[in-house]
């Protein structure tokens, strides 16, 4: 007997940014697996059960959810943002690849959501208006040397860069090192957007030039968007500046 497994994202944290598809999956499921603060965002009924775990237990969480779904339950794995962006969808797929055959028979539905860089970009203007990439600064799953190489190549390629997992108590130095590296390849005036808790009551959006970007302004609830050499700032009287990357790039530019 095989049940169903939904993998959803709650969006950046504003309840209005959770998709109708995800809300329908929540309504249909009986059991919910996820990091506690993400599960707290859901309004569950008395007959729906929470199975909270630590944020670093993704594979164990995925395996437990798949086992329950394989037994016939309707299960929901919950991420913040979009579940496919540095979140639980990849862990579920990895667990299925390496797990028992019964997990491959589970009816799996991965639903798209609104990820942090989209919420931050919308607050600032349109910094993702041209080519961009997303890089996690966490070296828990890949060496720091790979992160450095990707940052350099992205900057040299003229890509706007969204940084996830920029800083933590265990990794207090990496964001500063990333800024130092990027200053070698980007203009000093390149806009850097610090977007903390976009869409939530404690939201904080700030823009600094790369030359002055201060790592102490970020925490793990912050998504950072670093413009390219083409990214511009538009000042508006009495209103916040707009940060955007033009849709067109002149031929011959990197």
Beta strands, then each sheet from edge to edge (+ up, - down):
strand 1: 4-9
strand 2: 31-35
strand 3: 49-53
strand 4: 74-79
strand 5: 107-110
strand 6: 125-126
strand 7: 132-136
strand 8: 160-164
strand 9: 191-196
strand 10: 204-209
strand 11: 222-226
strand 12: 231-236
strand 13: 239-245
sheet 1: 3+ 2+ 4+ 1+ 5+
sheet 2: 6+ 13+ 12-
sheet 3: 7+ 8+ 11- 9+ 10-
end
